[in-house]
Amino acid sequence: MSAHTLDKLIMMANQIARNLTHEADPVTMIADHIKAFWSPRMIQQITPVLSETGSARLDPVAHAALSRLVSQSAHAT
């Protein structure tokens, strides 16, 4: 995976967060949106960003949503 691809995934996750941050439960809404519209490969490609120190490149709400998806995925297998 190229750095360009990862940067684009981060940008997309942050855009989704900006658009859904005013929902009653934005973490759930973002997680549901990503699960519905992203391929498992896309989620797998962005997962390493979650463990970066401070994860500064991800909006905090996007980070929480992606962390939830990864956690649910780990428990499903």
PQR file with spaces between the fields and no chain letter, atoms N, CA, C, O and H, PARSE charges and radii, in Angstrom:
ATOM       1  N    MET     1       0.840   -1.170    0.000 -0.4000 1.5000
ATOM       2  CA   MET     1       0.000    0.000    0.000 -0.0000 2.0000
ATOM       3  C    MET     1       0.888    1.236    0.000  0.5500 1.7000
ATOM       4  O    MET     1       1.888    1.310    0.714 -0.5500 1.4000
ATOM       5  N    SER     2       0.506    2.175   -0.795 -0.4000 1.5000
ATOM       6  CA   SER     2       1.288    3.404   -0.857 -0.0000 2.0000
ATOM       7  C    SER     2       0.859    4.372    0.242  0.5500 1.7000
ATOM       8  O    SER     2      -0.245    4.285    0.780 -0.5500 1.4000
ATOM       9  H    SER     2      -0.307    2.116   -1.375  0.4000 1.0000
ATOM      10  N    ALA     3       1.745    5.276    0.551 -0.4000 1.5000
ATOM      11  CA   ALA     3       1.423    6.327    1.527 -0.0000 2.0000
ATOM      12  C    ALA     3       0.263    7.172    1.027  0.5500 1.7000
ATOM      13  O    ALA     3      -0.546    7.670    1.810 -0.5500 1.4000
ATOM      14  H    ALA     3       2.642    5.347    0.114  0.4000 1.0000
ATOM      15  N    HIS     4       0.195    7.326   -0.293 -0.4000 1.5000
ATOM      16  CA   HIS     4      -0.893    8.101   -0.894 -0.0000 2.0000
ATOM      17  C    HIS     4      -2.246    7.459   -0.587  0.5500 1.7000
ATOM      18  O    HIS     4      -3.204    8.160   -0.263 -0.5500 1.4000
ATOM      19  H    HIS     4       0.852    6.922   -0.929  0.4000 1.0000
ATOM      20  N    THR     5      -2.328    6.134   -0.686 -0.4000 1.5000
ATOM      21  CA   THR     5      -3.570    5.422   -0.392 -0.0000 2.0000
ATOM      22  C    THR     5      -3.962    5.614    1.063  0.5500 1.7000
ATOM      23  O    THR     5      -5.125    5.886    1.359 -0.5500 1.4000
ATOM      24  H    THR     5      -1.549    5.565   -0.949  0.4000 1.0000
ATOM      25  N    LEU     6      -3.010    5.476    1.970 -0.4000 1.5000
ATOM      26  CA   LEU     6      -3.294    5.667    3.383 -0.0000 2.0000
ATOM      27  C    LEU     6      -3.742    7.091    3.662  0.5500 1.7000
ATOM      28  O    LEU     6      -4.698    7.304    4.408 -0.5500 1.4000
ATOM      29  H    LEU     6      -2.065    5.254    1.729  0.4000 1.0000
ATOM      30  N    ASP     7      -3.071    8.058    3.081 -0.4000 1.5000
ATOM      31  CA   ASP     7      -3.473    9.456    3.262 -0.0000 2.0000
ATOM      32  C    ASP     7      -4.905    9.685    2.788  0.5500 1.7000
ATOM      33  O    ASP     7      -5.660   10.427    3.415 -0.5500 1.4000
ATOM      34  H    ASP     7      -2.294    7.885    2.476  0.4000 1.0000
ATOM      35  N    LYS     8      -5.272    9.053    1.689 -0.4000 1.5000
ATOM      36  CA   LYS     8      -6.624    9.215    1.158 -0.0000 2.0000
ATOM      37  C    LYS     8      -7.656    8.578    2.096  0.5500 1.7000
ATOM      38  O    LYS     8      -8.725    9.147    2.315 -0.5500 1.4000
ATOM      39  H    LYS     8      -4.659    8.450    1.179  0.4000 1.0000
ATOM      40  N    LEU     9      -7.346    7.414    2.642 -0.4000 1.5000
ATOM      41  CA   LEU     9      -8.259    6.774    3.589 -0.0000 2.0000
ATOM      42  C    LEU     9      -8.441    7.628    4.843  0.5500 1.7000
ATOM      43  O    LEU     9      -9.554    7.758    5.354 -0.5500 1.4000
ATOM      44  H    LEU     9      -6.477    6.952    2.464  0.4000 1.0000
ATOM      45  N    ILE    10      -7.360    8.199    5.329 -0.4000 1.5000
ATOM      46  CA   ILE    10      -7.444    9.093    6.499 -0.0000 2.0000
ATOM      47  C    ILE    10      -8.308   10.297    6.171  0.5500 1.7000
ATOM      48  O    ILE    10      -9.159   10.692    6.968 -0.5500 1.4000
ATOM      49  H    ILE    10      -6.456    8.093    4.914  0.4000 1.0000
ATOM      50  N    MET    11      -8.090   10.882    5.000 -0.4000 1.5000
ATOM      51  CA   MET    11      -8.886   12.031    4.585 -0.0000 2.0000
ATOM      52  C    MET    11     -10.374   11.658    4.521  0.5500 1.7000
ATOM      53  O    MET    11     -11.230   12.419    4.973 -0.5500 1.4000
ATOM      54  H    MET    11      -7.399   10.562    4.353  0.4000 1.0000
ATOM      55  N    MET    12     -10.672   10.491    3.961 -0.4000 1.5000
ATOM      56  CA   MET    12     -12.066   10.049    3.849 -0.0000 2.0000
ATOM      57  C    MET    12     -12.694    9.829    5.222  0.5500 1.7000
ATOM      58  O    MET    12     -13.828   10.248    5.454 -0.5500 1.4000
ATOM      59  H    MET    12      -9.977    9.873    3.593  0.4000 1.0000
ATOM      60  N    ALA    13     -11.975    9.180    6.128 -0.4000 1.5000
ATOM      61  CA   ALA    13     -12.497    8.951    7.478 -0.0000 2.0000
ATOM      62  C    ALA    13     -12.760   10.272    8.181  0.5500 1.7000
ATOM      63  O    ALA    13     -13.772   10.426    8.865 -0.5500 1.4000
ATOM      64  H    ALA    13     -11.054    8.840    5.939  0.4000 1.0000
ATOM      65  N    ASN    14     -11.856   11.220    8.015 -0.4000 1.5000
ATOM      66  CA   ASN    14     -12.036   12.537    8.645 -0.0000 2.0000
ATOM      67  C    ASN    14     -13.216   13.291    8.038  0.5500 1.7000
ATOM      68  O    ASN    14     -13.920   14.003    8.755 -0.5500 1.4000
ATOM      69  H    ASN    14     -11.034   11.095    7.460  0.4000 1.0000
ATOM      70  N    GLN    15     -13.445   13.150    6.733 -0.4000 1.5000
ATOM      71  CA   GLN    15     -14.603   13.786    6.098 -0.0000 2.0000
ATOM      72  C    GLN    15     -15.902   13.194    6.636  0.5500 1.7000
ATOM      73  O    GLN    15     -16.848   13.923    6.934 -0.5500 1.4000
ATOM      74  H    GLN    15     -12.872   12.573    6.151  0.4000 1.0000
ATOM      75  N    ILE    16     -15.940   11.882    6.757 -0.4000 1.5000
ATOM      76  CA   ILE    16     -17.133   11.230    7.301 -0.0000 2.0000
ATOM      77  C    ILE    16     -17.386   11.740    8.718  0.5500 1.7000
ATOM      78  O    ILE    16     -18.522   12.048    9.079 -0.5500 1.4000
ATOM      79  H    ILE    16     -15.172   11.290    6.515  0.4000 1.0000
ATOM      80  N    ALA    17     -16.332   11.827    9.510 -0.4000 1.5000
ATOM      81  CA   ALA    17     -16.473   12.322   10.889 -0.0000 2.0000
ATOM      82  C    ALA    17     -17.008   13.746   10.910  0.5500 1.7000
ATOM      83  O    ALA    17     -17.898   14.065   11.699 -0.5500 1.4000
ATOM      84  H    ALA    17     -15.409   11.577    9.217  0.4000 1.0000
ATOM      85  N    ARG    18     -16.474   14.598   10.054 -0.4000 1.5000
ATOM      86  CA   ARG    18     -16.961   15.986   10.020 -0.0000 2.0000
ATOM      87  C    ARG    18     -18.441   16.041    9.655  0.5500 1.7000
ATOM      88  O    ARG    18     -19.182   16.858   10.200 -0.5500 1.4000
ATOM      89  H    ARG    18     -15.751   14.339    9.413  0.4000 1.0000
ATOM      90  N    ASN    19     -18.871   15.188    8.748 -0.4000 1.5000
ATOM      91  CA   ASN    19     -20.262   15.211    8.307 -0.0000 2.0000
ATOM      92  C    ASN    19     -21.226   14.593    9.314  0.5500 1.7000
ATOM      93  O    ASN    19     -22.409   14.931    9.317 -0.5500 1.4000
ATOM      94  H    ASN    19     -18.269   14.524    8.305  0.4000 1.0000
ATOM      95  N    LEU    20     -20.748   13.708   10.153 -0.4000 1.5000
ATOM      96  CA   LEU    20     -21.634   13.009   11.082 -0.0000 2.0000
ATOM      97  C    LEU    20     -21.403   13.362   12.539  0.5500 1.7000
ATOM      98  O    LEU    20     -22.063   12.806   13.417 -0.5500 1.4000
ATOM      99  H    LEU    20     -19.787   13.434   10.150  0.4000 1.0000
ATOM     100  N    THR    21     -20.491   14.261   12.813 -0.4000 1.5000
ATOM     101  CA   THR    21     -20.128   14.567   14.197 -0.0000 2.0000
ATOM     102  C    THR    21     -21.285   15.176   15.002  0.5500 1.7000
ATOM     103  O    THR    21     -21.258   15.140   16.232 -0.5500 1.4000
ATOM     104  H    THR    21     -19.955   14.713   12.099  0.4000 1.0000
ATOM     105  N    HIS    22     -22.287   15.727   14.334 -0.4000 1.5000
ATOM     106  CA   HIS    22     -23.390   16.365   15.051 -0.0000 2.0000
ATOM     107  C    HIS    22     -24.565   15.417   15.271  0.5500 1.7000
ATOM     108  O    HIS    22     -25.603   15.828   15.789 -0.5500 1.4000
ATOM     109  H    HIS    22     -22.309   15.755   13.335  0.4000 1.0000
ATOM     110  N    GLU    23     -24.410   14.159   14.884 -0.4000 1.5000
ATOM     111  CA   GLU    23     -25.446   13.154   15.130 -0.0000 2.0000
ATOM     112  C    GLU    23     -25.496   12.831   16.623  0.5500 1.7000
ATOM     113  O    GLU    23     -24.562   13.130   17.368 -0.5500 1.4000
ATOM     114  H    GLU    23     -23.567   13.825   14.463  0.4000 1.0000
ATOM     115  N    ALA    24     -26.586   12.224   17.041 -0.4000 1.5000
ATOM     116  CA   ALA    24     -26.749   11.890   18.458 -0.0000 2.0000
ATOM     117  C    ALA    24     -25.655   10.935   18.946  0.5500 1.7000
ATOM     118  O    ALA    24     -25.170   11.072   20.069 -0.5500 1.4000
ATOM     119  H    ALA    24     -27.344   11.980   16.436  0.4000 1.0000
ATOM     120  N    ASP    25     -25.270    9.983   18.120 -0.4000 1.5000
ATOM     121  CA   ASP    25     -24.215    9.023   18.464 -0.0000 2.0000
ATOM     122  C    ASP    25     -23.250    8.936   17.280  0.5500 1.7000
ATOM     123  O    ASP    25     -23.303    7.985   16.500 -0.5500 1.4000
ATOM     124  H    ASP    25     -25.664    9.871   17.208  0.4000 1.0000
ATOM     125  N    PRO    26     -22.368    9.932   17.149 -0.5600 1.5000
ATOM     126  CA   PRO    26     -21.524    9.995   15.955  0.2800 2.0000
ATOM     127  C    PRO    26     -20.588    8.799   15.781  0.5500 1.7000
ATOM     128  O    PRO    26     -20.325    8.395   14.648 -0.5500 1.4000
ATOM     129  N    VAL    27     -20.084    8.227   16.863 -0.4000 1.5000
ATOM     130  CA   VAL    27     -19.172    7.088   16.739 -0.0000 2.0000
ATOM     131  C    VAL    27     -19.895    5.920   16.070  0.5500 1.7000
ATOM     132  O    VAL    27     -19.354    5.288   15.163 -0.5500 1.4000
ATOM     133  H    VAL    27     -20.297    8.555   17.783  0.4000 1.0000
ATOM     134  N    THR    28     -21.099    5.640   16.514 -0.4000 1.5000
ATOM     135  CA   THR    28     -21.882    4.558   15.912 -0.0000 2.0000
ATOM     136  C    THR    28     -22.221    4.865   14.463  0.5500 1.7000
ATOM     137  O    THR    28     -22.119    3.990   13.603 -0.5500 1.4000
ATOM     138  H    THR    28     -21.539    6.154   17.251  0.4000 1.0000
ATOM     139  N    MET    29     -22.620    6.089   14.186 -0.4000 1.5000
ATOM     140  CA   MET    29     -22.975    6.469   12.821 -0.0000 2.0000
ATOM     141  C    MET    29     -21.781    6.333   11.874  0.5500 1.7000
ATOM     142  O    MET    29     -21.922    5.828   10.760 -0.5500 1.4000
ATOM     143  H    MET    29     -22.702    6.800   14.884  0.4000 1.0000
ATOM     144  N    ILE    30     -20.624    6.777   12.314 -0.4000 1.5000
ATOM     145  CA   ILE    30     -19.415    6.698   11.488 -0.0000 2.0000
ATOM     146  C    ILE    30     -19.018    5.237   11.295  0.5500 1.7000
ATOM     147  O    ILE    30     -18.697    4.823   10.181 -0.5500 1.4000
ATOM     148  H    ILE    30     -20.509    7.187   13.219  0.4000 1.0000
ATOM     149  N    ALA    31     -19.037    4.457   12.369 -0.4000 1.5000
ATOM     150  CA   ALA    31     -18.690    3.037   12.266 -0.0000 2.0000
ATOM     151  C    ALA    31     -19.645    2.322   11.308  0.5500 1.7000
ATOM     152  O    ALA    31     -19.211    1.523   10.479 -0.5500 1.4000
ATOM     153  H    ALA    31     -19.298    4.793   13.274  0.4000 1.0000
ATOM     154  N    ASP    32     -20.925    2.606   11.422 -0.4000 1.5000
ATOM     155  CA   ASP    32     -21.914    1.982   10.536 -0.0000 2.0000
ATOM     156  C    ASP    32     -21.685    2.381    9.086  0.5500 1.7000
ATOM     157  O    ASP    32     -21.785    1.551    8.182 -0.5500 1.4000
ATOM     158  H    ASP    32     -21.278    3.255   12.096  0.4000 1.0000
ATOM     159  N    HIS    33     -21.378    3.651    8.868 -0.4000 1.5000
ATOM     160  CA   HIS    33     -21.134    4.135    7.506 -0.0000 2.0000
ATOM     161  C    HIS    33     -19.902    3.458    6.904  0.5500 1.7000
ATOM     162  O    HIS    33     -19.944    2.981    5.770 -0.5500 1.4000
ATOM     163  H    HIS    33     -21.296    4.325    9.601  0.4000 1.0000
ATOM     164  N    ILE    34     -18.836    3.420    7.646 -0.4000 1.5000
ATOM     165  CA   ILE    34     -17.602    2.810    7.143 -0.0000 2.0000
ATOM     166  C    ILE    34     -17.816    1.317    6.887  0.5500 1.7000
ATOM     167  O    ILE    34     -17.367    0.789    5.870 -0.5500 1.4000
ATOM     168  H    ILE    34     -18.802    3.808    8.567  0.4000 1.0000
ATOM     169  N    LYS    35     -18.493    0.647    7.798 -0.4000 1.5000
ATOM     170  CA   LYS    35     -18.753   -0.785    7.623 -0.0000 2.0000
ATOM     171  C    LYS    35     -19.597   -1.041    6.372  0.5500 1.7000
ATOM     172  O    LYS    35     -19.392   -2.033    5.672 -0.5500 1.4000
ATOM     173  H    LYS    35     -18.858    1.076    8.625  0.4000 1.0000
ATOM     174  N    ALA    36     -20.534   -0.151    6.098 -0.4000 1.5000
ATOM     175  CA   ALA    36     -21.426   -0.328    4.952 -0.0000 2.0000
ATOM     176  C    ALA    36     -20.753   -0.018    3.615  0.5500 1.7000
ATOM     177  O    ALA    36     -21.054   -0.658    2.608 -0.5500 1.4000
ATOM     178  H    ALA    36     -20.700    0.655    6.667  0.4000 1.0000
ATOM     179  N    PHE    37     -19.852    0.953    3.600 -0.4000 1.5000
ATOM     180  CA   PHE    37     -19.343    1.453    2.325 -0.0000 2.0000
ATOM     181  C    PHE    37     -17.864    1.199    2.056  0.5500 1.7000
ATOM     182  O    PHE    37     -17.412    1.381    0.926 -0.5500 1.4000
ATOM     183  H    PHE    37     -19.608    1.473    4.418  0.4000 1.0000
ATOM     184  N    TRP    38     -17.112    0.789    3.049 -0.4000 1.5000
ATOM     185  CA   TRP    38     -15.693    0.495    2.851 -0.0000 2.0000
ATOM     186  C    TRP    38     -15.502   -1.004    2.752  0.5500 1.7000
ATOM     187  O    TRP    38     -16.214   -1.780    3.389 -0.5500 1.4000
ATOM     188  H    TRP    38     -17.480    0.641    3.967  0.4000 1.0000
ATOM     189  N    SER    39     -14.554   -1.392    1.964 -0.4000 1.5000
ATOM     190  CA   SER    39     -14.221   -2.816    1.877 -0.0000 2.0000
ATOM     191  C    SER    39     -13.416   -3.208    3.121  0.5500 1.7000
ATOM     192  O    SER    39     -12.798   -2.355    3.759 -0.5500 1.4000
ATOM     193  H    SER    39     -13.975   -0.761    1.447  0.4000 1.0000
ATOM     194  N    PRO    40     -13.425   -4.497    3.459 -0.5600 1.5000
ATOM     195  CA   PRO    40     -12.591   -4.943    4.582  0.2800 2.0000
ATOM     196  C    PRO    40     -11.116   -4.577    4.370  0.5500 1.7000
ATOM     197  O    PRO    40     -10.402   -4.291    5.331 -0.5500 1.4000
ATOM     198  N    ARG    41     -10.671   -4.586    3.130 -0.4000 1.5000
ATOM     199  CA   ARG    41      -9.274   -4.237    2.837 -0.0000 2.0000
ATOM     200  C    ARG    41      -8.984   -2.775    3.196  0.5500 1.7000
ATOM     201  O    ARG    41      -7.921   -2.465    3.732 -0.5500 1.4000
ATOM     202  H    ARG    41     -11.251   -4.819    2.349  0.4000 1.0000
ATOM     203  N    MET    42      -9.922   -1.889    2.901 -0.4000 1.5000
ATOM     204  CA   MET    42      -9.726   -0.470    3.239 -0.0000 2.0000
ATOM     205  C    MET    42      -9.593   -0.297    4.747  0.5500 1.7000
ATOM     206  O    MET    42      -8.733    0.444    5.224 -0.5500 1.4000
ATOM     207  H    MET    42     -10.786   -2.140    2.465  0.4000 1.0000
ATOM     208  N    ILE    43     -10.453   -0.987    5.490 -0.4000 1.5000
ATOM     209  CA   ILE    43     -10.398   -0.899    6.952 -0.0000 2.0000
ATOM     210  C    ILE    43      -9.076   -1.467    7.459  0.5500 1.7000
ATOM     211  O    ILE    43      -8.458   -0.914    8.368 -0.5500 1.4000
ATOM     212  H    ILE    43     -11.152   -1.588    5.103  0.4000 1.0000
ATOM     213  N    GLN    44      -8.654   -2.575    6.863 -0.4000 1.5000
ATOM     214  CA   GLN    44      -7.375   -3.185    7.249 -0.0000 2.0000
ATOM     215  C    GLN    44      -6.211   -2.234    6.967  0.5500 1.7000
ATOM     216  O    GLN    44      -5.264   -2.163    7.750 -0.5500 1.4000
ATOM     217  H    GLN    44      -9.156   -3.025    6.124  0.4000 1.0000
ATOM     218  N    GLN    45      -6.278   -1.506    5.854 -0.4000 1.5000
ATOM     219  CA   GLN    45      -5.187   -0.606    5.485 -0.0000 2.0000
ATOM     220  C    GLN    45      -5.064    0.587    6.424  0.5500 1.7000
ATOM     221  O    GLN    45      -3.964    1.099    6.630 -0.5500 1.4000
ATOM     222  H    GLN    45      -7.047   -1.563    5.217  0.4000 1.0000
ATOM     223  N    ILE    46      -6.175    1.035    6.994 -0.4000 1.5000
ATOM     224  CA   ILE    46      -6.116    2.212    7.872 -0.0000 2.0000
ATOM     225  C    ILE    46      -5.853    1.813    9.327  0.5500 1.7000
ATOM     226  O    ILE    46      -5.505    2.667   10.143 -0.5500 1.4000
ATOM     227  H    ILE    46      -7.069    0.619    6.826  0.4000 1.0000
ATOM     228  N    THR    47      -6.012    0.555    9.657 -0.4000 1.5000
ATOM     229  CA   THR    47      -5.848    0.081   11.033 -0.0000 2.0000
ATOM     230  C    THR    47      -4.515    0.467   11.681  0.5500 1.7000
ATOM     231  O    THR    47      -4.520    0.839   12.854 -0.5500 1.4000
ATOM     232  H    THR    47      -6.296   -0.139    8.995  0.4000 1.0000
ATOM     233  N    PRO    48      -3.373    0.399   10.985 -0.5600 1.5000
ATOM     234  CA   PRO    48      -2.105    0.774   11.643  0.2800 2.0000
ATOM     235  C    PRO    48      -2.084    2.208   12.176  0.5500 1.7000
ATOM     236  O    PRO    48      -1.348    2.508   13.116 -0.5500 1.4000
ATOM     237  N    VAL    49      -2.871    3.079   11.593 -0.4000 1.5000
ATOM     238  CA   VAL    49      -2.906    4.477   12.049 -0.0000 2.0000
ATOM     239  C    VAL    49      -3.466    4.555   13.465  0.5500 1.7000
ATOM     240  O    VAL    49      -3.117    5.466   14.216 -0.5500 1.4000
ATOM     241  H    VAL    49      -3.469    2.835   10.829  0.4000 1.0000
ATOM     242  N    LEU    50      -4.323    3.619   13.836 -0.4000 1.5000
ATOM     243  CA   LEU    50      -4.951    3.642   15.155 -0.0000 2.0000
ATOM     244  C    LEU    50      -3.941    3.514   16.280  0.5500 1.7000
ATOM     245  O    LEU    50      -4.167    4.014   17.383 -0.5500 1.4000
ATOM     246  H    LEU    50      -4.607    2.880   13.226  0.4000 1.0000
ATOM     247  N    SER    51      -2.824    2.845   16.007 -0.4000 1.5000
ATOM     248  CA   SER    51      -1.826    2.633   17.049 -0.0000 2.0000
ATOM     249  C    SER    51      -0.690    3.652   17.020  0.5500 1.7000
ATOM     250  O    SER    51       0.216    3.595   17.852 -0.5500 1.4000
ATOM     251  H    SER    51      -2.641    2.439   15.111  0.4000 1.0000
ATOM     252  N    GLU    52      -0.735    4.578   16.073 -0.4000 1.5000
ATOM     253  CA   GLU    52       0.292    5.622   16.039 -0.0000 2.0000
ATOM     254  C    GLU    52       0.188    6.482   17.288  0.5500 1.7000
ATOM     255  O    GLU    52      -0.909    6.706   17.799 -0.5500 1.4000
ATOM     256  H    GLU    52      -1.472    4.624   15.398  0.4000 1.0000
ATOM     257  N    THR    53       1.292    6.952   17.769 -0.4000 1.5000
ATOM     258  CA   THR    53       1.312    7.784   18.963 -0.0000 2.0000
ATOM     259  C    THR    53       0.419    9.001   18.767  0.5500 1.7000
ATOM     260  O    THR    53       0.679    9.853   17.919 -0.5500 1.4000
ATOM     261  H    THR    53       2.183    6.770   17.353  0.4000 1.0000
ATOM     262  N    GLY    54      -0.622    9.062   19.558 -0.4000 1.5000
ATOM     263  CA   GLY    54      -1.539   10.184   19.494 -0.0000 2.0000
ATOM     264  C    GLY    54      -2.517   10.116   18.339  0.5500 1.7000
ATOM     265  O    GLY    54      -3.520   10.829   18.351 -0.5500 1.4000
ATOM     266  H    GLY    54      -0.834    8.369   20.248  0.4000 1.0000
ATOM     267  N    SER    55      -2.264    9.291   17.351 -0.4000 1.5000
ATOM     268  CA   SER    55      -3.127    9.173   16.173 -0.0000 2.0000
ATOM     269  C    SER    55      -3.589   10.538   15.686  0.5500 1.7000
ATOM     270  O    SER    55      -4.763   10.733   15.372 -0.5500 1.4000
ATOM     271  H    SER    55      -1.449    8.712   17.341  0.4000 1.0000
ATOM     272  N    ALA    56      -2.669   11.465   15.627 -0.4000 1.5000
ATOM     273  CA   ALA    56      -2.987   12.863   15.335 -0.0000 2.0000
ATOM     274  C    ALA    56      -3.602   13.080   13.959  0.5500 1.7000
ATOM     275  O    ALA    56      -4.272   14.087   13.732 -0.5500 1.4000
ATOM     276  H    ALA    56      -1.715   11.307   15.882  0.4000 1.0000
ATOM     277  N    ARG    57      -3.382   12.153   13.049 -0.4000 1.5000
ATOM     278  CA   ARG    57      -3.907   12.367   11.699 -0.0000 2.0000
ATOM     279  C    ARG    57      -5.397   12.066   11.596  0.5500 1.7000
ATOM     280  O    ARG    57      -6.044   12.498   10.642 -0.5500 1.4000
ATOM     281  H    ARG    57      -2.838   11.335   13.234  0.4000 1.0000
ATOM     282  N    LEU    58      -5.945   11.345   12.544 -0.4000 1.5000
ATOM     283  CA   LEU    58      -7.364   11.010   12.519 -0.0000 2.0000
ATOM     284  C    LEU    58      -8.162   11.889   13.472  0.5500 1.7000
ATOM     285  O    LEU    58      -7.733   12.155   14.595 -0.5500 1.4000
ATOM     286  H    LEU    58      -5.419   10.994   13.319  0.4000 1.0000
ATOM     287  N    ASP    59      -9.313   12.331   13.018 -0.4000 1.5000
ATOM     288  CA   ASP    59     -10.266   13.019   13.882 -0.0000 2.0000
ATOM     289  C    ASP    59     -10.556   12.070   15.063  0.5500 1.7000
ATOM     290  O    ASP    59     -10.694   10.865   14.851 -0.5500 1.4000
ATOM     291  H    ASP    59      -9.661   12.115   12.106  0.4000 1.0000
ATOM     292  N    PRO    60     -10.650   12.580   16.280 -0.5600 1.5000
ATOM     293  CA   PRO    60     -10.868   11.710   17.440  0.2800 2.0000
ATOM     294  C    PRO    60     -12.129   10.841   17.329  0.5500 1.7000
ATOM     295  O    PRO    60     -12.137    9.697   17.785 -0.5500 1.4000
ATOM     296  N    VAL    61     -13.186   11.382   16.727 -0.4000 1.5000
ATOM     297  CA   VAL    61     -14.414   10.607   16.586 -0.0000 2.0000
ATOM     298  C    VAL    61     -14.234    9.516   15.524  0.5500 1.7000
ATOM     299  O    VAL    61     -14.742    8.406   15.687 -0.5500 1.4000
ATOM     300  H    VAL    61     -13.179   12.311   16.357  0.4000 1.0000
ATOM     301  N    ALA    62     -13.520    9.822   14.448 -0.4000 1.5000
ATOM     302  CA   ALA    62     -13.210    8.812   13.432 -0.0000 2.0000
ATOM     303  C    ALA    62     -12.334    7.721   14.042  0.5500 1.7000
ATOM     304  O    ALA    62     -12.528    6.538   13.764 -0.5500 1.4000
ATOM     305  H    ALA    62     -13.108   10.723   14.316  0.4000 1.0000
ATOM     306  N    HIS    63     -11.383    8.112   14.862 -0.4000 1.5000
ATOM     307  CA   HIS    63     -10.508    7.152   15.540 -0.0000 2.0000
ATOM     308  C    HIS    63     -11.337    6.211   16.408  0.5500 1.7000
ATOM     309  O    HIS    63     -11.133    4.998   16.383 -0.5500 1.4000
ATOM     310  H    HIS    63     -11.225    9.073   15.088  0.4000 1.0000
ATOM     311  N    ALA    64     -12.266    6.765   17.168 -0.4000 1.5000
ATOM     312  CA   ALA    64     -13.107    5.939   18.041 -0.0000 2.0000
ATOM     313  C    ALA    64     -13.967    4.973   17.222  0.5500 1.7000
ATOM     314  O    ALA    64     -14.136    3.813   17.598 -0.5500 1.4000
ATOM     315  H    ALA    64     -12.433    7.751   17.189  0.4000 1.0000
ATOM     316  N    ALA    65     -14.506    5.456   16.109 -0.4000 1.5000
ATOM     317  CA   ALA    65     -15.342    4.605   15.259 -0.0000 2.0000
ATOM     318  C    ALA    65     -14.535    3.475   14.639  0.5500 1.7000
ATOM     319  O    ALA    65     -14.972    2.324   14.634 -0.5500 1.4000
ATOM     320  H    ALA    65     -14.369    6.399   15.804  0.4000 1.0000
ATOM     321  N    LEU    66     -13.368    3.797   14.122 -0.4000 1.5000
ATOM     322  CA   LEU    66     -12.519    2.772   13.519 -0.0000 2.0000
ATOM     323  C    LEU    66     -12.025    1.781   14.570  0.5500 1.7000
ATOM     324  O    LEU    66     -11.948    0.582   14.304 -0.5500 1.4000
ATOM     325  H    LEU    66     -13.013    4.732   14.127  0.4000 1.0000
ATOM     326  N    SER    67     -11.697    2.267   15.740 -0.4000 1.5000
ATOM     327  CA   SER    67     -11.284    1.372   16.829 -0.0000 2.0000
ATOM     328  C    SER    67     -12.408    0.406   17.181  0.5500 1.7000
ATOM     329  O    SER    67     -12.169   -0.777   17.424 -0.5500 1.4000
ATOM     330  H    SER    67     -11.760    3.241   15.957  0.4000 1.0000
ATOM     331  N    ARG    68     -13.634    0.920   17.206 -0.4000 1.5000
ATOM     332  CA   ARG    68     -14.782    0.064   17.483 -0.0000 2.0000
ATOM     333  C    ARG    68     -14.932   -1.011   16.406  0.5500 1.7000
ATOM     334  O    ARG    68     -15.159   -2.179   16.719 -0.5500 1.4000
ATOM     335  H    ARG    68     -13.828    1.880   17.009  0.4000 1.0000
ATOM     336  N    LEU    69     -14.806   -0.614   15.141 -0.4000 1.5000
ATOM     337  CA   LEU    69     -14.928   -1.582   14.042 -0.0000 2.0000
ATOM     338  C    LEU    69     -13.868   -2.670   14.143  0.5500 1.7000
ATOM     339  O    LEU    69     -14.164   -3.854   13.981 -0.5500 1.4000
ATOM     340  H    LEU    69     -14.622    0.335   14.887  0.4000 1.0000
ATOM     341  N    VAL    70     -12.642   -2.265   14.409 -0.4000 1.5000
ATOM     342  CA   VAL    70     -11.541   -3.235   14.515 -0.0000 2.0000
ATOM     343  C    VAL    70     -11.793   -4.174   15.695  0.5500 1.7000
ATOM     344  O    VAL    70     -11.573   -5.380   15.591 -0.5500 1.4000
ATOM     345  H    VAL    70     -12.402   -1.304   14.541  0.4000 1.0000
ATOM     346  N    SER    71     -12.247   -3.623   16.800 -0.4000 1.5000
ATOM     347  CA   SER    71     -12.536   -4.437   17.987 -0.0000 2.0000
ATOM     348  C    SER    71     -13.670   -5.419   17.706  0.5500 1.7000
ATOM     349  O    SER    71     -13.585   -6.586   18.086 -0.5500 1.4000
ATOM     350  H    SER    71     -12.426   -2.643   16.884  0.4000 1.0000
ATOM     351  N    GLN    72     -14.726   -4.958   17.045 -0.4000 1.5000
ATOM     352  CA   GLN    72     -15.857   -5.844   16.708 -0.0000 2.0000
ATOM     353  C    GLN    72     -15.401   -6.938   15.761  0.5500 1.7000
ATOM     354  O    GLN    72     -15.819   -8.089   15.882 -0.5500 1.4000
ATOM     355  H    GLN    72     -14.796   -4.009   16.736  0.4000 1.0000
ATOM     356  N    SER    73     -14.552   -6.580   14.830 -0.4000 1.5000
ATOM     357  CA   SER    73     -14.044   -7.546   13.856 -0.0000 2.0000
ATOM     358  C    SER    73     -13.211   -8.619   14.566  0.5500 1.7000
ATOM     359  O    SER    73     -13.298   -9.803   14.241 -0.5500 1.4000
ATOM     360  H    SER    73     -14.212   -5.645   14.732  0.4000 1.0000
ATOM     361  N    ALA    74     -12.411   -8.190   15.531 -0.4000 1.5000
ATOM     362  CA   ALA    74     -11.567   -9.138   16.262 -0.0000 2.0000
ATOM     363  C    ALA    74     -12.406  -10.101   17.090  0.5500 1.7000
ATOM     364  O    ALA    74     -12.055  -11.272   17.234 -0.5500 1.4000
ATOM     365  H    ALA    74     -12.340   -7.228   15.795  0.4000 1.0000
ATOM     366  N    HIS    75     -13.516   -9.607   17.634 -0.4000 1.5000
ATOM     367  CA   HIS    75     -14.382  -10.466   18.438 -0.0000 2.0000
ATOM     368  C    HIS    75     -15.248  -11.370   17.581  0.5500 1.7000
ATOM     369  O    HIS    75     -15.721  -12.402   18.056 -0.5500 1.4000
ATOM     370  H    HIS    75     -13.802   -8.655   17.517  0.4000 1.0000
ATOM     371  N    ALA    76     -15.462  -11.001   16.330 -0.4000 1.5000
ATOM     372  CA   ALA    76     -16.304  -11.798   15.435 -0.0000 2.0000
ATOM     373  C    ALA    76     -15.598  -13.030   14.915  0.5500 1.7000
ATOM     374  O    ALA    76     -16.243  -13.984   14.482 -0.5500 1.4000
ATOM     375  H    ALA    76     -15.077  -10.163   15.944  0.4000 1.0000
ATOM     376  N    THR    77     -14.270  -13.017   14.954 -0.4000 1.5000
ATOM     377  CA   THR    77     -13.525  -14.157   14.416 -0.0000 2.0000
ATOM     378  C    THR    77     -13.119  -15.125   15.485  0.5500 1.7000
ATOM     379  O    THR    77     -12.485  -16.138   15.191 -0.5500 1.4000
ATOM     380  H    THR    77     -13.745  -12.241   15.305  0.4000 1.0000
